[in-house]
């Protein structure tokens, strides 16, 4: 499972990047999606927006926590496809690429960032 969290806001974003973020359902800052089994097209979209999001592989325990604390249901009782998160406790070091900052591929360390944002 891959978790993708939008870190950067909406100001000054190019149109094609904004459209890709909307297709990934990452419309607002600190929103998160979880892709169970990513397709090649979804991986390509994530690579395109890597300078605006943090992403990595999450484990089952973190996914259950995420659904418990931040999962919302729509009018038909289904789980919504995105999660709204808090800004990370302790703040963001820098909006640069990982490991100096928050953006980019965190691999398994995305679990630590998600824990701070629940």
Beta strands, then each sheet from edge to edge (+ up, - down):
strand 1: 2-6
strand 2: 31-35
strand 3: 53-57
strand 4: 83-84
strand 5: 104-107
sheet 1: 4+ 2- 1+ 3- 5-
end
